[in-house]
Amino acid sequence: MVCRTCLKVNIFDIVKKAKFVAKKAKFVAKQDATPAAKFSDTPMFCVQTFHAMPDLYRDRYAVGDAIVTITDDFQYLVFEPQFKNESDKLAYDKIMQYKQLLKEDVNSLTEEQLMISITAAAADLGLSNVLTDNYKTVRYFAKRDIFGYEILDVMMKDSAHIEDITCSDPTSVGVIHRDYLESEVLRSNVHFRNSEHLNVFLERIARLGGKHISSSDPMLDFQLEDKFRVAIISDEIISPKSAAFSIRIKSDKPFTITEMIEKNVIPTSVVSVIWKMLDFRGTGLVVGATGAGKSSLLNTLFPLLHRSSKIMTIEDTAELQIPQFDWTPLIIDAPITSPQYHDKFQELLNAVLRHRPKMVSVGEVRGKSTKKLFDVMSTGHSSLSSFHAFSAEGAMRKIISEYDVHPASFSHLWFILTVATIIDKDKRHKRKCVSFDEVCYDGVQASLVNLCSYDALSDSFLGAIFAEMISKSKKLDYLTRFDASSDLASDLKRRASLLDECVRQKAYTPKKVMGILSRYYAK
């Protein structure tokens, strides 16, 4: 006698197997009746189209198993492992479509389990020979398409070189490359097959970021994996040409003050003065246009602080990477375009002040939040933040006129560093700290005293001598009243020697920089 429970289980298994066989038969019949070229139109699992690798190029380097080539005419070409022939590539697409039809949750599998699953699918479809002939290539694309970012995977992983990925339509995908700023956007050979493919990709990226694209919310701005900042425009009315996106990539290896000095972005003497000011709870703004390198320079200044300093940061997207152990990063949980953005900022700012940090940093201050930051400065907290403006003068005018900050509030701001992209004699685009200005307030109006400025013709920093900066700076004169350990010039020279030591020892990590600079505080 067969028990009822066992009978139910057996019937369930039979039905499940029958459905599986029916799905397989339906899929195979459909594929047999469809021209082979049809498979390459599938948006989810398309394979990069290969161009001939050029003999002449500016740069070539590996990103995982792929090769990136920068051509003489500033194209960013991606060369991935190749299938033996076009039919094998189409067979890969067919296998992946089949797995998608079975609705298997491949994302929960390990890499080895995924390959076992793909091997089984290939056997079901009679395509085992394709897997045998192209095993390493199939493994590469399976990892890319399932665990990675599909056709953008190489770009997303090229964080050592790429700052931004930009797309204005399915065939216009480009990158902003750290080493080739003069070309602005480098056009790539990576492209989406059509608008449908682009939309499917954007929906997937949005889901990974916990967001959803809809007609009621067509513009998204979110963070992905604590590394990517994604901005999407999907509405056909707003963007009639095509859906568009931009992805800002945070480097795995942040720049250090060592590299800034080595590359002549900022002189050692200016860094020494900033270090001195920060030790006495100084406040500063790093200003510049979009893409000028504000965040990169701002990030290099934190290792100047004592290693035991309590630092709290507020950002809408996590970009700062601070080495001090007592660092608390806070994220504004609201889109920049949301009405709740500034309310959330105020809530976080109030919470920060209750923790008594030495340093309060707003990664990028904007809008009404600017006035609130000046309120924090007035409480005696040290502060470092970035701000969108072309110059120190422009920043002051904008803050006073647009954000209703009284000129008297500038008495709490010590300095403004301006960064910009300059063109050198060889027509190369380079980022420089073009001016270092001290902020003054005479009781009536706020003004600037330029302590140092960059001259492109001579490729030098004018005024970057301690004696000159000391003679012009009221803030440094003010600090001499509170430091009896040594005279000001000797103190700045001692700091400069430690910064030079960072360069000599090639201290290319924030922790190594902080380790060398901490000798200053040793008794």
N, C-alpha and C positions, 0 to 999 in steps of 0.2 A: 504493500500500500504506500502511495506517495502522499506525504503530508501537504496540506494546502499551502503552507508558507513556501516550501521548496518548489511547488508547482508555480506559484506566483513569481518566484525569482527566476525560474527557468523560462517562463513566458516573457518576462521583462527582458532577459538577455537575448532571447530570440528576436523580439521586436526591435531592440536596440541594434542588433547585428544586421537585421533586414534593412533598417533605415540607413545604416552605414553603407551597405552594399548598394542600395538604391542611389544614394548620394554619389558614390564613386562611379557607378555606371552612367549616371546623368552627366557628371563632370567630364568623363572620358569621351562620351558620345558627343558632347558639345564641343570639346576641343578637336575631335577628329573631323567635325564638320566645319571647322573654322580655319581660315588660312593661318599659317604659322605666324605671319607678321602681326596678327591681332594680339598675340600674347605680349608683345613689347609695348602695347599701349596701356597696360595695366599700371595705374599710378602708384600703387603701394610698394611694388617690388621692382622698379625699373633699375637698370644698370647703367652706369655712366658711359656716355659715348666717348670713345678714345680718339685723340688727335695724335698725329705723328709727333714724337718727341723732338723738339728742335735741336739742331747742332749748336746754334749760337744762343746763349742765354746770359742773363745777369746773375742769376742765382739758382741753385738747385739743392734741395734737402729732403730728407725723409720725414714723413709723419706716419708713424706706425709702419704698415706694409705698403703705404702709398708713397709716391714721389711727387713733390711740388716743384714746378719750374716757373721762374719769373723770366719772361721773354724780354728781348731787347725793346719791344714796343709796349712794355709794361702790361702784359697779360699774366694772370694767375692761372696756370694750367695744372690740373690734377690728373695724375696717371695712377690708376688703381690696377691690381692684379687682373689679368685678362683670361677669359675663357678661351679654349682652344679654337673655337669657331662660333659663328653667329647662332647656329642652331642649338649649341650647348647653352648659350646665354638665354635663349628663349625657353629652353627646357627648365632652366633654373626658375624663371618666372612662373612656369607652369606648375612646378613643384610647390612654390610658395603660395600660389593661388589655391591650390588643392588643400594645403594646410589651413588656409584662411577659411575655406568652405566648411571644413570640419569643425571650425570654431574652437580649436585647441588653444588653451591659454599658454602660449609659448613664452610669454614674458616671465612666467614663474619658474621656467626651467633654467638649469645651469647651462653653460656652454656645451658641455659634453652631452647632457640630456637633449639639448636642441639638435645636435648632430645625429644622435640616435633616432630622434623623431623624423628628421629630414631623410635619413637613410631608409626608414620604413615607408615614408611617403613616396620616395623615388622607386622603391620596389613595387609598391601598389600600382604605380603608373607605368611600370616597365622601363624606367629611366635610370636604373642602377649603374649602367655603363657611363652615363654622364657624370655621376657622382665620383666614380672610380677615376675617370680621366681628369677631373677638375676639382679634386677634393679640397685642396688648399684654397682655391678661388671661391668655391661654394662656402667654405667655412668663413672666409673673409666677409663675403657679402651677407651671409646669414647673420653674423655678428653685427654688421653695419646696419642692416635693415630692421633687426629685431631689438637689439640692445642699444644701438646707436641712433644717429640722426639721419639715416638714409643718405640721400645724395649730398647732404651738407656735412656729413660726418667728419670728413678730413678737415674742412674749414673750422668746424667747431672744436676740433682737437688741436688745431694749429695756434694755440693760445700764446706761444712764444713769439709769434710774428704778427698775428692778426688782431686788430683792435675792434673792427666792426665788419659784419656781413650785411650787405644791403641788397634788396630785391625790389624792383619797380614793376616787373611783369614776369611771366614764366621763363622768358629767355634772357632776362637781364639780371644776372646775379653777379655781384662784384664784392670786393673786399677793400678795406682800408688797411694797408700794410705798414707796420712800424718803420720798416727800413726804406720805404719808397713813398714818403709823404708828398713828394713833389708831383706825383701822378694822381693824387687824391684817391679816386676809386679805380682799382685794378679790375678790369673786366675778366671774367673767368670762363672756362669751358664747361662749367656746371650749369645745368638748366633743368627746369621742370618740363614735362612733356606737353602740358597744356594747362589751362586755367583750373580744370577739375583736379589735376594732380597737385597744383599749388594749394588749392583750398583744402584738400585732404591733408596735406602736410601741415598746414597752419592749424587745422582742427586738432591734429595729434599733438603738436607743440603746445597748444593752449591747454589741452587735457593734462599733459605732463606738468604744467605749471598750476594746475588746479583751477583753470579758467574755462569758460565756455564762450565760443563765438556765436553771437545771435544778432538779429536785426535791431534789437533794443540796446545792444552793447557791442557795436561794430569796431570800436577802438579799444584795444587792450594794451596795458603796460604792466608787465609782471616780471618776476625773477624766476629763474630756472636753475635748480641745482646749486644755488649759492655761487654761481659762476657766470651765468648769462643773464643779461637784461634784454628782454624781448618787447618790442613795440610792433603791434599789428594794426593795420587798417584794412577792414574786409568789406565794408559797405560799397555797393556799386554806385550809389548816388554820390557819396563822398569822394570815392576814387574810381571814376568811370573807366579808366584805362585797364585797371587790374587791381586785385588785392596786392598789398605791399607789406613789407616787413623790414625791420632793422634789428640786428642782434649785436649788442655790445658784449665783448668777451673780456672777462677779468683774467689777467695773466696769472699763471700758476707761480711765477717767480716775479714778485713785485720789484720795481726799481728801488735802488738804495741811493742814499746821498753820496756814496762812493762813486757810483756811476754818473750821477749828475755832475759831480766835480770833474771826473775824468773826461767826460764828453763836453766839458766847458759850457754846460747849461747854466751853471751858477758858480760864482767864484767862492773860494774857501772863506775869504774875509766876510762876505755877506752872511754865509751860513754861521760863522762864529758869532756875529752880532745877533742873529736871530736866536741862536742857542742861549746866549746871555740873557736876552729879553724873556725867553720862555722860562728860564730858571726863576725869574722874578714875576711869574704869572702874567707875562705879556700876552697880548691878543693880536691876531693877524688874520688877514684875508688873502687868499690866493685868487687872483682874478685873471680872466682871459676869455677868448671866444670859444665856441664849441670846437672840440678836438685840439685845443691848444696844449693840452697836457696838464691841466689844473690838478686833477685827481692824482696823477702820477707824482707831481712835485709835492703836493700836500702830504701824500703817504710817506714820503722820504723824511719828513720833518719830525715825525713822532719818536723815532729812536734817539733824537737829541734830548728828549726828556729823561729824567732819572728813571732807572729801571723799576723803582718801587712806586712810581707815580700812579695815582688812581685816575683812569681815563674812562670817560663814557662818551659814546658816539651815537648820533641819530642820523639815519639815512633812509631814503626811500628805496634804494637798492644797495645791497652790501657791496661796497667797493674797497673800503679801507681795510688794511691788513696791518694790525698794530702788534708789536712784539711784547709789550709789557704784560706781565702776568695778571695784573689787576685792571683788565680792560673789559668793559661791558658794552657790547654792540647792541643797539636797539634799532628796530626797523619800523617805519611808519606803515601801518597796515591799512593803507588806502591809496588808490591810484592818484597820481599827481593832478589829474583833471577832475577828481571828485571834490564836491563841496566839503566833504568831511576831512580832507587832507590836512588843512591848517588846524582844525580842532584836534585831530590825532597828534599832530606835532606839539601842540600846546600841552596835551596830556602827558606826553613823554618828557617834555621839558620840565614840567612840574615834578614828575617822578625823579628825574635826574638830579635836580637840586636838593632833594631830600637825602641823597646818598653822599653828599659832600665830596664830589670829585675835585681833583686839582685842575683837570682839563676837561672842558666840554667842547666837543667838536660836532659840527653839523657838516656832513660830507659835502652837501651842496645846498646852500641857503637860497630860498626863492620866495617871491611874493610877500604876503603878510608875515611870513615867518621871519623875515629879515629884522623887523622891528623887535620881535620877541628875542632874537639872538642878542641884539644890543642891550636889551633889558638884563640878560644873563651876564653880559660883560660888566654891567654896572654893579653887579653883586660881588665883584672881585675874583671871579673865576677866570682862569686862563682859557683861551679859546683859539682854535684854528679851524677855519672853514673855507670853502671855495664859493665863488660868486661869478655869474656870467656878466662880463663887461669887457670892452676892448682895452680899457686903460684904467688906471687908478682914478683919474679925474672923472671919467665916465661912470665909474662905480659910485663915487661920492654923489654925483648929480642924480643918478638913478635912485639911489637909496633915499636921498632927501626929498626929491620931487615925487617919486612914484609910491614910496612906501611910508611916507609921513614920519620919517625919522628926523628928530630935531638935530640941528648942527651940534648942539651941546653934547649929544650922545657920542659924537666922534672923539670926545676926550677919553673915552674908554677903549678906543681902537688904537693900537700902537703902530702897526705897520701894514702896508699893502704890497704884496709881491705880484707883479704883472708878468704873465707868461704869454708868449706868442710864437707863431711859426715865421721864421725869417728865411730869406733866400741868400745863400752865400755867393762868393765869387764864381764858384763852379756850378751855379744855378741849382744847387742842392737845397732842399727844404729841411730846415732844422728847427728844433724847439729850443727857445732860450728864455731865460728870465731877463726880460728887457728893461725892467726898472724895479728898484727897491726904494719905496717911499715911506717916510715917517709921517704919521698923521698928527696934526696939531690943532688946538682950539684956543683962540685968544680971548674967549669970553663973548665974542660976537659971531664969528664964523669959523668954520673948519677949513683947514688948508693942508697942503702937502709940502714936505721938504724932501727933495730928491737926494738920497744918499749915494745911489749908484745907478748907472744906466748903461745899456749895451749899445755899442756902435758897430753896425754891420760892416762899414767900410774898412775899419781897422781890425775887426773881429776881436774887440777888446771891451772890457768893462771899465767905464770911466768913473773915477771916484772910488774904486774898490781898494782903497788904502786906508788902513786903520786910522791914521792921523787925520785924514780928511773927513771920514765918517764921524769920528769923535768930535771934531770941531763943529760939525753941522747938527749933530743929534742932541736934542733936548732930553730925550728919553734916556740916553746913555749917561748924560750929565746927572740926571735925576737918580740913576741907579748907584752912582758913586757914593751917595749919602748912606746907602744901606749895605755896602760891602767894603769892609776894612781889611779883607784878607790879602789883597794885592791891588796895585794900581790898575786902572782900567786897561791900558794898552798891553801890559804884561799878561793880564788875564785873558784878553782876546787872542793874544799870540799863543798862549798855552792851549787854548781850545783849537786854534788853527793847526797846531802841530799834531794834535790827536786826530783831526780830520785828515791831515796829510798821511798819518800812519794808516788810516783806513784804506787810503789809495795804495800805499806801499804794500800792505798785506792783502790787497784785493778782497776787501770785506764786502762781498756781494750778497749777503743776507742781512736782514734787519737785526737779527740776534747777534751776529758777529760785529756789526757796527756798534750796537749798544754795548757789547762786551768791551770794545776798545775805548769808547767814549766814557765808560763808567770809571776808568782810571782817574778821570778828572776829580771825582768825588772821594777818592781814596785819601785817607789822612796820613 
